Amino acid sequence: MRNLSLRTLFVALALFFTPLNAQVYIQQIQLGPKVGVNISKLTDYDSKLGFAGGIFFQFQFSNLFAIQPEAYYTIKGATYPNHQFSDATLILNYIEVPLLIKLIIPLEGSIIRPSVYAGPVISFNTTAEFKSEENDRGLIEIWDISDDIQSTDFSLAFGGGMGFIVGSNELGFDVRYILGLKSVFDTSSEVDIKNSVINFNFFYGFSL
């Protein structure tokens, strides 16, 4: 009986340390950086490019589903071309915190991990600026409009991605659409203008 128990223990340890089981294990909990770019716009205005980058944490609680909170710095806004003989840009900087529910599509025997996800997003505005550049003289003026912008924004994120197992970690990319649910301007304003963002990211998840 004792020999049987020891044999069972050794078999369990061997299975635990095989590459396949290690892969399943590292997919359960991941922490890592993400970096990307936004194509953002506001209702009825033109789009602009902006930076996005931060960290994510993923906990896979079943073969198909994971929960993924994130925290990152993101630049949103819009452009106003030919605004009174000048180009104008609204620049909105946020600390953004999504809470995503992720469906991982299993591909047996493959290192590829496609996924789709959705979830709520809360954003905290850090700075807001209006920049105007005169076309004929190149004169640039910048105004701080933080007092006119809501301190928090609420959104919904929808997207999908592709991960690739690299050793015991995961390298991948994702694309998401972030739909603003409230006006970015102060509640005293009658203007109802919402954020709208297409976001592209690369990420690297370290197994924990």
Stockholm file with secondary structure:
# STOCKHOLM 1.0

chainA/1-208         MRNLSLRTLFVALALFFTPLNAQVYIQQIQLGPKVGVNISKLTDYDSKLGFAGGIFFQFQFSNLFAIQPEAYYTIKGATYPNHQFSDATLILNYIEVPLLIKLIIPLEGSIIRPSVYAGPVISFNTTAEFKSEENDRGLIEIWDISDDIQSTDFSLAFGGGMGFIVGSNELGFDVRYILGLKSVFDTSSEVDIKNSVINFNFFYGFSL
#=GR chainA/1-208 SS CHHHHHHHHHHHHHHHTSHHHHHHHHHHEEEEEEEEEEEEEETTSBCEEEEEEEEEEEEECSSSEEEEEEEEEEEEEEEETTSSSEEEEEEEEEEEEEEEEEEECCCTTCSEEEEEEEEEEEEEEEEEEEEEEETTTCCEEEEECGGGBCSEEEEEEEEEEEEEEETTEEEEEEEEEEEECSCSBCTTSCCCCCEEEEEEEEEEEEEC
#=GC SS_cons         CHHHHHHHHHHHHHHHTSHHHHHHHHHHEEEEEEEEEEEEEETTSBCEEEEEEEEEEEEECSSSEEEEEEEEEEEEEEEETTSSSEEEEEEEEEEEEEEEEEEECCCTTCSEEEEEEEEEEEEEEEEEEEEEEETTTCCEEEEECGGGBCSEEEEEEEEEEEEEEETTEEEEEEEEEEEECSCSBCTTSCCCCCEEEEEEEEEEEEEC
//
